[in-house]
Amino acid sequence: MIAVNLNSDILGRGATVADHGSDESDERYRQEILKHGGLRSAIFGTERELKRQFFGGTGRPGIPTVMVDAFNIMQDRITRARLAGDPPDVIISPRLGHVGWFDFHRARETAEIGARTTERALDLVDEAIAALAPRPAPVTPPVK
C-alpha cells in the first residue's frame, strides 16, 4: 500500500494566538470613547472592537484564521492516527504547507510538487515491491 500524506508540513505555517478576548487596553479604549463621544460612539466603538477581535488586527489572528489553524491541527491528528493504525508500505509526503485551501490557481504547481516527490520515492516503492512480492516455492526433486 502506498499512502500520500498531504498534511505532512501543514502545521509549520500555523499562527500564534495572541488574542484571548478583551483585556485592560480594551476597557481603557471604551472609557475614552464614553468620555469624549457619548453613547453613540460607545455603541459604534464596541462594534469596531468586535470587528477587530473577529477579523484580527495588527499582529492578532482573527476568528477565521484560528478556525483554519484548528482544522489543520485536527486534520493532522486524524492523518497521524490513520497512518499509525494501518501503516502503509510506502508513504509519500509532498511539502504543500505553503499552498492554501483556496489556492486553486496553484493546481499546476501543486501537481508538479507531487510529481517530483513521487519520483524521489520510486526507489522506496521498488524496495517495497521487492520485499513484499511473493517468492516462488523452492522446487524439490521428486522422491523415487
PyRosetta script that sets phi, psi and omega in degrees:
from pyrosetta import init, pose_from_sequence

init()
pose = pose_from_sequence("MIAVNLNSDILGRGATVADHGSDESDERYRQEILKHGGLRSAIFGTERELKRQFFGGTGRPGIPTVMVDAFNIMQDRITRARLAGDPPDVIISPRLGHVGWFDFHRARETAEIGARTTERALDLVDEAIAALAPRPAPVTPPVK")
pose.set_psi(1, 134.3)
pose.set_omega(1, 177.2)
pose.set_phi(2, -113.1)
pose.set_psi(2, 126.9)
pose.set_omega(2, 179.0)
pose.set_phi(3, -113.8)
pose.set_psi(3, 147.9)
pose.set_omega(3, 175.1)
pose.set_phi(4, -118.0)
pose.set_psi(4, 117.3)
pose.set_omega(4, -179.1)
pose.set_phi(5, -98.1)
pose.set_psi(5, 103.7)
pose.set_omega(5, -179.7)
pose.set_phi(6, -82.1)
pose.set_psi(6, -4.5)
pose.set_omega(6, -177.4)
pose.set_phi(7, -106.6)
pose.set_psi(7, 14.9)
pose.set_omega(7, -171.1)
pose.set_phi(8, -61.9)
pose.set_psi(8, -33.4)
pose.set_omega(8, -179.6)
pose.set_phi(9, -127.2)
pose.set_psi(9, 24.8)
pose.set_omega(9, -176.3)
pose.set_phi(10, -69.0)
pose.set_psi(10, -28.5)
pose.set_omega(10, -177.2)
pose.set_phi(11, -81.2)
pose.set_psi(11, -11.6)
pose.set_omega(11, -179.8)
pose.set_phi(12, -66.5)
pose.set_psi(12, -16.3)
pose.set_omega(12, -177.2)
pose.set_phi(13, -109.8)
pose.set_psi(13, 18.2)
pose.set_omega(13, -179.2)
pose.set_phi(14, -68.3)
pose.set_psi(14, 159.6)
pose.set_omega(14, -179.7)
pose.set_phi(15, -102.9)
pose.set_psi(15, 155.5)
pose.set_omega(15, 173.3)
pose.set_phi(16, -87.7)
pose.set_psi(16, 128.7)
pose.set_omega(16, -179.6)
pose.set_phi(17, -82.2)
pose.set_psi(17, 112.0)
pose.set_omega(17, -176.7)
pose.set_phi(18, -103.4)
pose.set_psi(18, -12.5)
pose.set_omega(18, -176.1)
pose.set_phi(19, -114.6)
pose.set_psi(19, 126.1)
pose.set_omega(19, 178.2)
pose.set_phi(20, -118.3)
pose.set_psi(20, 19.9)
pose.set_omega(20, -179.6)
pose.set_phi(21, 121.4)
pose.set_psi(21, -155.6)
pose.set_omega(21, -179.2)
pose.set_phi(22, -73.4)
pose.set_psi(22, 152.9)
pose.set_omega(22, 174.1)
pose.set_phi(23, -139.6)
pose.set_psi(23, -170.0)
pose.set_omega(23, -175.6)
pose.set_phi(24, -61.4)
pose.set_psi(24, -36.6)
pose.set_omega(24, -178.5)
pose.set_phi(25, -65.2)
pose.set_psi(25, -33.5)
pose.set_omega(25, 177.5)
pose.set_phi(26, -65.9)
pose.set_psi(26, -40.8)
pose.set_omega(26, 179.5)
pose.set_phi(27, -65.4)
pose.set_psi(27, -42.1)
pose.set_omega(27, 176.8)
pose.set_phi(28, -61.3)
pose.set_psi(28, -40.8)
pose.set_omega(28, 178.8)
pose.set_phi(29, -61.0)
pose.set_psi(29, -44.1)
pose.set_omega(29, 178.9)
pose.set_phi(30, -61.7)
pose.set_psi(30, -43.2)
pose.set_omega(30, -179.8)
pose.set_phi(31, -64.1)
pose.set_psi(31, -39.6)
pose.set_omega(31, 178.0)
pose.set_phi(32, -63.9)
pose.set_psi(32, -41.1)
pose.set_omega(32, 179.2)
pose.set_phi(33, -63.2)
pose.set_psi(33, -46.2)
pose.set_omega(33, 179.3)
pose.set_phi(34, -61.7)
pose.set_psi(34, -40.1)
pose.set_omega(34, -177.2)
pose.set_phi(35, -67.4)
pose.set_psi(35, -39.2)
pose.set_omega(35, -173.3)
pose.set_phi(36, -100.5)
pose.set_psi(36, -25.4)
pose.set_omega(36, -172.6)
pose.set_phi(37, -122.1)
pose.set_psi(37, -7.6)
pose.set_omega(37, 178.0)
pose.set_phi(38, 81.4)
pose.set_psi(38, -166.8)
pose.set_omega(38, -174.6)
pose.set_phi(39, -64.7)
pose.set_psi(39, -40.8)
pose.set_omega(39, -178.6)
pose.set_phi(40, -60.1)
pose.set_psi(40, -45.5)
pose.set_omega(40, 178.3)
pose.set_phi(41, -65.2)
pose.set_psi(41, -36.0)
pose.set_omega(41, 179.4)
pose.set_phi(42, -63.8)
pose.set_psi(42, -42.1)
pose.set_omega(42, -179.8)
pose.set_phi(43, -64.5)
pose.set_psi(43, -49.9)
pose.set_omega(43, -178.0)
pose.set_phi(44, -73.8)
pose.set_psi(44, -28.5)
pose.set_omega(44, 174.9)
pose.set_phi(45, -65.3)
pose.set_psi(45, -40.2)
pose.set_omega(45, 177.1)
pose.set_phi(46, -64.7)
pose.set_psi(46, -39.8)
pose.set_omega(46, 176.8)
pose.set_phi(47, -61.2)
pose.set_psi(47, -43.6)
pose.set_omega(47, 178.6)
pose.set_phi(48, -62.6)
pose.set_psi(48, -39.9)
pose.set_omega(48, 179.4)
pose.set_phi(49, -64.4)
pose.set_psi(49, -43.0)
pose.set_omega(49, 178.1)
pose.set_phi(50, -63.1)
pose.set_psi(50, -40.9)
pose.set_omega(50, 177.0)
pose.set_phi(51, -61.3)
pose.set_psi(51, -40.7)
pose.set_omega(51, -179.9)
pose.set_phi(52, -63.6)
pose.set_psi(52, -42.1)
pose.set_omega(52, 179.8)
pose.set_phi(53, -69.4)
pose.set_psi(53, -35.5)
pose.set_omega(53, -178.6)
pose.set_phi(54, -74.5)
pose.set_psi(54, -51.2)
pose.set_omega(54, -174.8)
pose.set_phi(55, -90.3)
pose.set_psi(55, -10.3)
pose.set_omega(55, 178.6)
pose.set_phi(56, 87.4)
pose.set_psi(56, 150.9)
pose.set_omega(56, 177.7)
pose.set_phi(57, -123.2)
pose.set_psi(57, -158.3)
pose.set_omega(57, -179.0)
pose.set_phi(58, -61.1)
pose.set_psi(58, 118.1)
pose.set_omega(58, 177.0)
pose.set_phi(59, 74.7)
pose.set_psi(59, 0.8)
pose.set_omega(59, -179.2)
pose.set_phi(60, -116.2)
pose.set_psi(60, 129.9)
pose.set_omega(60, 176.0)
pose.set_phi(61, -76.0)
pose.set_psi(61, 146.4)
pose.set_omega(61, 176.2)
pose.set_phi(62, -86.8)
pose.set_psi(62, 177.5)
pose.set_omega(62, -179.0)
pose.set_phi(63, -60.4)
pose.set_psi(63, -42.0)
pose.set_omega(63, 178.3)
pose.set_phi(64, -59.5)
pose.set_psi(64, -39.9)
pose.set_omega(64, 179.1)
pose.set_phi(65, -64.6)
pose.set_psi(65, -43.4)
pose.set_omega(65, 179.5)
pose.set_phi(66, -64.1)
pose.set_psi(66, -40.0)
pose.set_omega(66, 178.9)
pose.set_phi(67, -64.0)
pose.set_psi(67, -43.2)
pose.set_omega(67, 178.8)
pose.set_phi(68, -64.0)
pose.set_psi(68, -43.7)
pose.set_omega(68, 178.4)
pose.set_phi(69, -62.7)
pose.set_psi(69, -40.3)
pose.set_omega(69, 177.9)
pose.set_phi(70, -63.7)
pose.set_psi(70, -41.5)
pose.set_omega(70, 177.5)
pose.set_phi(71, -62.8)
pose.set_psi(71, -41.3)
pose.set_omega(71, 179.5)
pose.set_phi(72, -62.6)
pose.set_psi(72, -40.9)
pose.set_omega(72, 178.1)
pose.set_phi(73, -63.6)
pose.set_psi(73, -45.1)
pose.set_omega(73, 179.1)
pose.set_phi(74, -61.1)
pose.set_psi(74, -45.1)
pose.set_omega(74, -179.9)
pose.set_phi(75, -61.6)
pose.set_psi(75, -40.8)
pose.set_omega(75, 178.2)
pose.set_phi(76, -63.1)
pose.set_psi(76, -43.0)
pose.set_omega(76, -179.4)
pose.set_phi(77, -65.6)
pose.set_psi(77, -41.0)
pose.set_omega(77, 178.0)
pose.set_phi(78, -63.3)
pose.set_psi(78, -44.0)
pose.set_omega(78, 179.9)
pose.set_phi(79, -60.9)
pose.set_psi(79, -46.5)
pose.set_omega(79, -179.8)
pose.set_phi(80, -62.0)
pose.set_psi(80, -41.3)
pose.set_omega(80, -180.0)
pose.set_phi(81, -64.3)
pose.set_psi(81, -43.4)
pose.set_omega(81, 179.8)
pose.set_phi(82, -64.6)
pose.set_psi(82, -42.1)
pose.set_omega(82, -179.7)
pose.set_phi(83, -67.9)
pose.set_psi(83, -34.9)
pose.set_omega(83, 179.0)
pose.set_phi(84, -72.6)
pose.set_psi(84, -37.1)
pose.set_omega(84, -178.1)
pose.set_phi(85, -72.4)
pose.set_psi(85, -33.4)
pose.set_omega(85, -179.3)
pose.set_phi(86, -141.0)
pose.set_psi(86, 75.7)
pose.set_omega(86, -173.5)
pose.set_phi(87, -64.3)
pose.set_psi(87, 137.5)
pose.set_omega(87, 178.0)
pose.set_phi(88, -78.1)
pose.set_psi(88, 165.8)
pose.set_omega(88, 175.3)
pose.set_phi(89, -74.8)
pose.set_psi(89, -35.4)
pose.set_omega(89, 178.0)
pose.set_phi(90, -138.3)
pose.set_psi(90, 137.5)
pose.set_omega(90, 175.8)
pose.set_phi(91, -121.9)
pose.set_psi(91, 132.1)
pose.set_omega(91, 178.6)
pose.set_phi(92, -111.0)
pose.set_psi(92, 125.4)
pose.set_omega(92, -175.3)
pose.set_phi(93, -125.3)
pose.set_psi(93, 85.2)
pose.set_omega(93, 176.6)
pose.set_phi(94, -68.6)
pose.set_psi(94, 145.9)
pose.set_omega(94, -179.7)
pose.set_phi(95, -86.6)
pose.set_psi(95, 97.4)
pose.set_omega(95, -176.4)
pose.set_phi(96, -120.5)
pose.set_psi(96, 16.9)
pose.set_omega(96, -177.6)
pose.set_phi(97, -61.8)
pose.set_psi(97, -23.6)
pose.set_omega(97, -179.2)
pose.set_phi(98, -84.1)
pose.set_psi(98, -4.3)
pose.set_omega(98, 179.8)
pose.set_phi(99, -99.6)
pose.set_psi(99, 124.3)
pose.set_omega(99, -177.6)
pose.set_phi(100, -85.3)
pose.set_psi(100, 172.1)
pose.set_omega(100, -179.1)
pose.set_phi(101, -58.8)
pose.set_psi(101, -38.1)
pose.set_omega(101, -173.3)
pose.set_phi(102, -106.3)
pose.set_psi(102, 22.0)
pose.set_omega(102, 178.9)
pose.set_phi(103, -88.0)
pose.set_psi(103, 54.4)
pose.set_omega(103, -178.5)
pose.set_phi(104, -62.3)
pose.set_psi(104, -28.4)
pose.set_omega(104, 179.7)
pose.set_phi(105, -69.0)
pose.set_psi(105, -8.0)
pose.set_omega(105, 179.3)
pose.set_phi(106, -102.4)
pose.set_psi(106, 20.6)
pose.set_omega(106, -176.6)
pose.set_phi(107, -60.6)
pose.set_psi(107, -43.1)
pose.set_omega(107, -179.4)
pose.set_phi(108, -62.2)
pose.set_psi(108, -45.8)
pose.set_omega(108, 178.7)
pose.set_phi(109, -59.9)
pose.set_psi(109, -43.1)
pose.set_omega(109, -179.9)
pose.set_phi(110, -64.2)
pose.set_psi(110, -42.8)
pose.set_omega(110, 178.3)
pose.set_phi(111, -63.6)
pose.set_psi(111, -39.0)
pose.set_omega(111, 178.6)
pose.set_phi(112, -66.0)
pose.set_psi(112, -40.1)
pose.set_omega(112, 176.8)
pose.set_phi(113, -62.0)
pose.set_psi(113, -44.4)
pose.set_omega(113, 178.0)
pose.set_phi(114, -61.4)
pose.set_psi(114, -41.3)
pose.set_omega(114, 179.7)
pose.set_phi(115, -64.7)
pose.set_psi(115, -45.2)
pose.set_omega(115, 179.5)
pose.set_phi(116, -63.1)
pose.set_psi(116, -41.4)
pose.set_omega(116, -180.0)
pose.set_phi(117, -65.7)
pose.set_psi(117, -40.0)
pose.set_omega(117, 178.8)
pose.set_phi(118, -66.4)
pose.set_psi(118, -41.2)
pose.set_omega(118, 177.9)
pose.set_phi(119, -60.8)
pose.set_psi(119, -38.3)
pose.set_omega(119, 178.4)
pose.set_phi(120, -68.4)
pose.set_psi(120, -24.6)
pose.set_omega(120, -178.0)
pose.set_phi(121, -91.0)
pose.set_psi(121, -1.6)
pose.set_omega(121, -176.6)
pose.set_phi(122, -60.7)
pose.set_psi(122, -35.0)
pose.set_omega(122, 177.4)
pose.set_phi(123, -62.6)
pose.set_psi(123, -40.8)
pose.set_omega(123, 177.5)
pose.set_phi(124, -63.9)
pose.set_psi(124, -38.4)
pose.set_omega(124, 178.3)
pose.set_phi(125, -64.0)
pose.set_psi(125, -44.6)
pose.set_omega(125, 178.5)
pose.set_phi(126, -61.3)
pose.set_psi(126, -41.3)
pose.set_omega(126, 178.2)
pose.set_phi(127, -63.3)
pose.set_psi(127, -41.9)
pose.set_omega(127, 179.9)
pose.set_phi(128, -65.2)
pose.set_psi(128, -41.0)
pose.set_omega(128, 178.5)
pose.set_phi(129, -63.1)
pose.set_psi(129, -44.3)
pose.set_omega(129, 179.9)
pose.set_phi(130, -63.7)
pose.set_psi(130, -40.0)
pose.set_omega(130, -177.8)
pose.set_phi(131, -73.7)
pose.set_psi(131, -32.3)
pose.set_omega(131, -173.9)
pose.set_phi(132, -99.8)
pose.set_psi(132, -7.9)
pose.set_omega(132, -178.3)
pose.set_phi(133, -67.2)
pose.set_psi(133, 137.8)
pose.set_omega(133, 178.3)
pose.set_phi(134, -64.7)
pose.set_psi(134, 139.3)
pose.set_omega(134, -179.7)
pose.set_phi(135, -101.4)
pose.set_psi(135, 140.8)
pose.set_omega(135, 179.6)
pose.set_phi(136, -65.8)
pose.set_psi(136, 146.6)
pose.set_omega(136, 178.5)
pose.set_phi(137, -66.7)
pose.set_psi(137, 143.4)
pose.set_omega(137, 178.8)
pose.set_phi(138, -64.5)
pose.set_psi(138, 142.3)
pose.set_omega(138, -178.5)
pose.set_phi(139, -91.7)
pose.set_psi(139, 122.6)
pose.set_omega(139, 176.6)
pose.set_phi(140, -109.1)
pose.set_psi(140, 141.1)
pose.set_omega(140, -180.0)
pose.set_phi(141, -65.3)
pose.set_psi(141, 145.4)
pose.set_omega(141, -179.8)
pose.set_phi(142, -64.3)
pose.set_psi(142, 147.0)
pose.set_omega(142, 178.6)
pose.set_phi(143, -85.2)
pose.set_psi(143, 134.3)
pose.set_omega(143, -179.6)
pose.set_phi(144, -101.9)
pose.dump_pdb("model.pdb")
